[in-house]
Structures are given as structure tokens and as C-alpha cells.
């Protein structure tokens, strides 16, 4: 079974490196549905898995120069405080704690990911819509503030369900920065996910919902996987990368909805 975890870690890591999506949206459903891991343990373990895996992806994208660190800092300034506040609030006040909120959010995110896939395939229309809303020369302060607000939303979602840092983050960046190449959006989103999932994962560790043996087995496969995927992504044309990303989102969204 440990070897199966390692294979799963490699596959998901490669997909994350290539598309920026899958750390939570693929791995958490996989752990619950295929391996029978308890949902709260799957979420907690997956958050630390995503933090360490995406640290490797961040290094690879950084060496290739495909990270916009300004965008990453803006997202993190909203997401990290939001994650901490959400974990405390849910643990203290929500009926059923973390688990009570996870199932509802997973279904909602599943629908959002399917719509996101369609949006990515229609990127030219999104760019046109974004220009109508934001203008041909968007107000820098408005873009900055909307990016921070996006981080706040991602922080809340990721801390509860481990899903959203990649899938929804990539989508938001497509809208806010329509002129940015896909590979830079992916790289910036992966870099932002590192501190966010680390903070949320440490919060879950404090709650006792991390399986360290499982985490180690996943990382053995995921670190080489994301390194490979990140390097390949810089060689894949945008017209090819977008359909791969969209297909991944459809599969993930359908799985979240039906599980």
C-alpha cells in the first residue's frame, strides 16, 4: 500500500507541476475514495503534502523565471490570515468541526471547477470580458485589491477542504491578469500555494489530523513528479497546456460532485 501511495504522489505531483492544479483537488478525493483514508486526515495530510510538493515546483518554476512574485505576495497577504482565522472559527464554532464543512464545500467546488474548465477553454472570451470590466489599462490599485481579496477567499476554502489553491487560484488569475501567459499564471499560483498550504497544514497538525507515514509515502513520489511536470510545462505551448488544464479540472470537478 505504501508503494501505491508513492505512485499516486508521483502522478499528482506531475499534474501539479504541469498545470498548477491537483494538490488538493486531486489528492484529497483520491485518498478518500481510492484508499479509504478518513476525510479529516486526508485533508490535513494533503495540505502538508501540497506545501512540500509545491515547494519543489516553486523552485523549478523560479529557475525558469515563470513566477510573478508580486502576484504571489498579494495573494498570500490575503490568504494566510484568512486560513488562520477560518481554522480557528470552524474548529471552535462550526457544527461537526472541519468535517461538517468539508462535504458541502467539496460539492460546491466541484461545480465551480467544471465551469472553470469551460472558462479556460474560452480564454479569449474571458480576456475580452476582463477588458470590458477592468478596462484596457486596468487600475493597478483595483487589480491589487482584487488579488488580495482572491487570496482571502482561497485561504478560507483551502483551510477547510484543501481544495482551491490551484484550481480556483488559476482561474482568478486568468481573469485578473488576462495578458499573462499560462505558464506564468501556473508558476505564480504554485508559489502562492506553498505558504498557504503550509499554514493550513500546520493548523491541522495541531488538531491531530495528519498521518505522517502517509505523508512520507506520498512525498517520495511527488517531489520528482512535480519537478518533471514543472520543467515540461515550460516546453508545452499555451494552446496545448490550456486543454490539459481544462481536462484535469473537469475530471476533478466531476469526482468532487459525485463522491
Steps between C-alpha positions, in 0.01 A plus 500: 500500500791737569619450141150582371510826699838581343369437148197720574734771632710490181199523267336786690833679540562488124152638431551780754833595343346508154172677575519647853190295588460180696676534835169500685239457228651171380681360801232544767224320302755235404595432861138482613346310207780267392691440824222543756682764705282685753397836344643721774833311491502516119456879508760558771761270346435631150559860607852425623555277195401793276725743687810283463419387147430850374821626664681275252283632218567858608874441479466354151281785375724757668805369318305531174389855586130417479384649833361850549596558863289815530185299428614229741553750783161661441319168517689391812428826683132411486506121515722433801306712755177364353615139542594553864172674584295236315667206676445656840139595424400162356671303775337714767151566368401285197267201562705189427823704485714473188318192372160666519608771255716290268231297321285801412795701375635208294177471301485876444862503387436208265242704311730801499786297353288370212398857417863604535604243240257648250630846583862400436411359159325831426794707616468753217144576612616532861770742389242706309265496800783591735593796281138618496484479879853609587567722196782475247737646758374363834537719807804355681348561843178325399687196368713487816198520729308235305804271513519537878124430529551189286764391750255545788246272328763239415632499856156417639425226244840332514515485880168312511513272198864514374347581158522829315857631522578373151171464317318813614820698534594435138152601386503826695841589360379437144232764560710753692809472276362404155821592319720273713621178329352178640837370620555817712152473647572137591841586647368793706210293631727211602729743686204650688371157600817420696452739797121461491495119518788501751309727741174306454686169533668605823158596631371152422813351659409681820155339476658153458376437145832417329620146419880527487564157345252575224659841446846349461377240250333768288803730501737229375304502176378857481828691520650347183155515341452874545858571395439312175162665441633850569783460250271355235250785542751756371530301176128445443332761275218701656247357253587150628534584870155658529305190380706281735415731788131508402479120474658464844245739648204318344616165642565647842173695506294196399668289770435760770134532399430127492701375798 
